[in-house]
């Protein structure tokens, strides 16, 4: 469990802009994430959500503005300093980024072995505990190729936790999974927040997930922050683009409920 400094943001974007050639991705983006808080970054595809995460990890540098991570201004940090920051802040990629040739347990053990201060017994005690925490303990000896997308994401979360980070970034954790798995992943992210006091940023287009886990929401539209506040405040927002997003999310949810109630389509005889 980590000591939480409540006096200043753990992560902060200060007037950040980023373009690739003529295409502007982020435009004067500012928001902050307090230590121990979960912030969701919402918006349609292509509005700069994942680019925001890549700035936090130091994979990208802003054209303008400053990026603060782990209470440090990392904007001009060289790679060696960024590697130090990445030991505090880790990222769960959308594809899981697991090693296909290693078992589930070996994937989670990988960052523990890199530390060099644990014996095999200690490593597997930690691995078993982490896999149980994310509800995939029975798959320890399987290869990732035999797992569903949702299970792979859970294993990726366990591997991220093995590094004992202070913060985790999740890139679209519920994309390409069924509604039940999305619900379970949301429960897991919420559980980790309360059990481990982790600071979290979750990039998503899933409003149901955001309502479940977010303390605050950043809503991006055309590379700009058009809303930053609590889920309750977002639902009361009068901004047209926010109202449209919420209305479409309700329609999507209605579709899933209808599809589940109707069951699978009948095949012709």
C-alpha positions in Angstrom: 0.0 0.0 0.0 1.3 3.4 -0.9 1.5 6.6 1.1 -0.9 9.2 -0.5 0.1 12.8 -0.8 -3.3 14.6 -0.9 -1.8 18.1 -1.2 -0.9 18.0 -4.9 -2.0 16.2 -8.1 -0.2 12.9 -8.8 -0.6 13.5 -12.6 -1.3 16.8 -14.3 -1.6 18.1 -17.8 -1.0 21.9 -18.1 -2.1 23.4 -21.4 -0.8 20.4 -23.5 -1.0 20.4 -27.3 0.2 17.8 -29.7 0.0 17.5 -33.5 1.3 14.9 -36.0 2.0 16.9 -39.1 -1.1 19.0 -40.0 -3.4 16.9 -37.7 -3.9 18.4 -34.3 -4.6 15.6 -31.7 -4.5 17.5 -28.4 -5.3 21.2 -28.1 -4.5 23.1 -24.9 -5.5 20.1 -22.7 -5.5 20.7 -18.9 -6.6 18.3 -16.2 -5.2 16.7 -13.0 -5.5 13.4 -11.2 -5.2 13.3 -7.4 -3.3 10.6 -5.6 -5.5 7.6 -5.1 -8.2 8.9 -7.5 -9.6 7.2 -10.6 -10.1 9.5 -13.6 -11.8 8.3 -16.8 -10.9 9.9 -20.1 -14.0 9.6 -22.3 -14.7 10.5 -25.9 -15.2 9.1 -29.4 -12.5 7.3 -31.3 -9.6 9.6 -32.6 -10.1 12.4 -30.0 -6.7 11.9 -28.4 -7.5 9.6 -25.5 -4.7 7.1 -26.0 -2.3 9.8 -27.1 -2.9 11.3 -23.6 -1.7 8.1 -22.0 1.4 8.0 -24.2 2.3 11.4 -22.9 2.0 10.3 -19.3 4.3 7.3 -20.0 6.8 9.6 -21.8 6.4 7.7 -25.1 5.4 11.1 -26.6 6.4 14.6 -25.7 4.0 17.6 -26.0 4.6 20.3 -28.7 3.4 22.8 -26.0 2.6 22.7 -22.3 3.8 20.6 -19.4 3.2 17.1 -18.2 3.6 16.2 -14.5 3.7 12.5 -13.4 4.4 11.2 -9.9 4.6 14.8 -8.7 7.5 15.5 -11.2 7.6 17.6 -14.4 8.6 14.9 -16.9 8.2 17.0 -20.0 11.9 17.3 -20.8 13.1 14.1 -19.1 15.6 11.9 -20.9 14.8 8.2 -21.4 16.8 7.2 -18.3 14.7 9.4 -16.0 11.5 8.2 -17.7 12.5 4.6 -17.0 12.5 5.6 -13.3 9.1 7.1 -13.5 7.7 4.0 -15.4 8.6 1.9 -12.3 6.0 4.0 -10.5 3.4 4.3 -13.3 2.6 1.3 -15.5 0.2 0.8 -18.4 -2.2 -2.0 -19.3 -2.4 -2.0 -23.1 -5.5 -2.7 -25.0 -4.0 -5.9 -26.5 -2.6 -7.0 -23.2 0.9 -7.2 -24.6 1.5 -10.6 -23.0 4.4 -12.8 -24.0 2.8 -15.6 -26.1 5.5 -18.1 -25.5 5.3 -17.8 -21.7 2.6 -19.2 -19.4 0.2 -16.9 -17.6 2.2 -17.4 -14.4 5.5 -16.7 -16.2 4.1 -13.6 -17.7 3.2 -12.3 -14.2 6.6 -13.4 -12.8 8.5 -11.5 -15.4 8.7 -8.1 -13.7 9.4 -9.9 -10.3 12.4 -11.7 -11.8 13.7 -8.4 -13.2 13.9 -7.0 -9.6 16.6 -9.6 -8.8 15.9 -9.7 -5.1 13.4 -12.6 -4.8 13.8 -16.3 -4.9 11.6 -18.7 -6.9 9.4 -19.6 -3.9 8.8 -15.9 -3.1 8.1 -15.1 -6.8 5.4 -17.8 -7.2 3.8 -16.9 -3.9 3.3 -13.4 -5.2 2.2 -14.6 -8.6 -0.4 -16.9 -7.1 -1.7 -14.1 -4.9 -2.0 -11.7 -7.9 -3.7 -14.2 -10.1 -6.2 -15.0 -7.4 -6.8 -11.2 -6.9 -7.8 -10.8 -10.6 -9.8 -14.1 -10.6 -7.6 -16.1 -13.0 -5.7 -18.3 -10.6 -6.7 -21.5 -12.3 -5.1 -20.5 -15.6 -1.5 -20.1 -14.2 0.0 -22.8 -16.3 -1.9 -22.0 -19.6 -0.5 -20.0 -22.5 -2.2 -16.7 -23.2 -3.4 -18.0 -26.6 -5.9 -20.2 -24.9 -7.5 -17.3 -23.0 -10.4 -15.0 -23.9 -9.8 -11.3 -24.4 -11.2 -10.5 -21.0 -8.9 -13.1 -19.2 -5.9 -11.7 -21.1 -6.7 -8.2 -19.8 -7.0 -9.6 -16.2 -3.6 -11.3 -16.6 -2.1 -8.1 -18.0 -3.4 -6.2 -14.9 -1.8 -8.9 -12.6 1.5 -8.4 -14.4 1.2 -4.7 -14.0 0.5 -5.0 -10.3 3.6 -7.3 -9.9 5.8 -4.2 -10.5 4.2 -2.6 -7.4 3.3 0.6 -9.1 1.8 3.7 -7.6 -0.5 4.3 -10.6 -2.0 2.2 -13.4 -3.1 3.5 -16.8 -5.8 1.4 -18.6 -6.3 1.7 -22.4 -9.8 0.7 -23.3 -10.1 -2.2 -20.9 -13.6 -3.2 -21.9 -13.2 -2.9 -25.7 -14.0 -6.2 -27.6 -15.4 -8.0 -24.6 -18.9 -9.1 -23.9 -21.1 -7.0 -21.4 -20.6 -9.5 -18.5 -16.8 -9.5 -18.9 -16.9 -5.7 -19.1 -18.8 -5.6 -15.9 -16.3 -7.9 -14.1 -13.3 -5.9 -15.4 -15.0 -2.8 -14.0 -15.5 -4.5 -10.6 -11.8 -5.5 -10.7 -10.5 -2.0 -11.4 -12.7 -0.6 -8.6 -11.5 -3.3 -6.2 -7.9 -2.6 -6.9 -8.4 1.1 -6.2 -9.8 0.5 -2.8 -7.5 -2.4 -1.8 -4.2 -1.0 -3.1 -5.0 2.8 -3.0 -3.8 3.0 -6.6 -4.0 6.2 -8.7 -5.7 5.2 -12.0 -6.5 6.7 -15.4 -8.9 4.7 -17.6 -9.3 5.6 -21.2 -12.7 4.4 -22.4 -15.8 5.1 -24.5 -17.9 3.0 -22.1 -20.0 5.4 -20.0 -21.3 2.5 -17.8 -17.7 1.7 -16.8 -17.0 5.4 -16.1 -20.1 5.6 -13.9 -19.0 2.6 -11.9 -15.3 3.5 -11.3 -14.6 7.2 -12.0 -14.2 9.8 -9.3 -14.0 12.4 -12.1 -14.3 12.3 -15.9 -12.4 14.1 -18.6 -14.5 14.4 -21.8 -12.4 15.1 -24.9 -13.9 16.4 -28.2 -11.8 17.3 -31.2 -8.7 17.3 -29.0 -10.1 19.6 -26.4 -11.4 19.1 -22.8 -15.0 20.1 -23.0 -16.0 18.7 -19.6 -14.0 17.8 -16.5 -16.0 16.8 -13.4 -17.8 14.0 -11.6 -20.1 11.5 -13.3 -23.1 13.1 -11.6 -22.1 16.5 -12.9 -21.6 15.1 -16.4 -25.1 13.6 -16.4 -26.5 17.1 -15.6 -24.3 18.9 -18.3 -26.1 21.0 -20.8 -23.3 20.8 -23.4 -24.8 19.4 -26.6 -21.8 17.1 -27.4 -22.0 15.6 -23.9 -25.8 15.2 -24.2 -25.4 13.4 -27.6 -22.7 11.1 -26.1 -24.9 10.2 -23.1 -27.9 9.6 -25.4 -26.0 7.3 -27.7 -24.6 5.4 -24.7 -28.2 4.8 -23.5 -29.1 3.5 -26.9 -26.1 1.1 -27.0 -27.0 -0.2 -23.5 -30.6 -0.7 -24.7 -29.4 -2.8 -27.6 -27.3 -5.1 -25.4 -30.1 -5.6 -23.0 -32.5 -6.4 -25.8 -30.1 -8.8 -27.4 -29.5 -10.6 -24.2 -33.2 -10.9 -23.5 -34.0 -12.1 -27.0 -31.2 -14.8 -26.9 -29.4 -16.0 -29.9 -31.0 -15.6 -33.4 -32.9 -18.7 -34.7 -31.1 -20.4 -37.6 -33.1 -21.5 -40.7 -33.8 -25.2 -40.8 
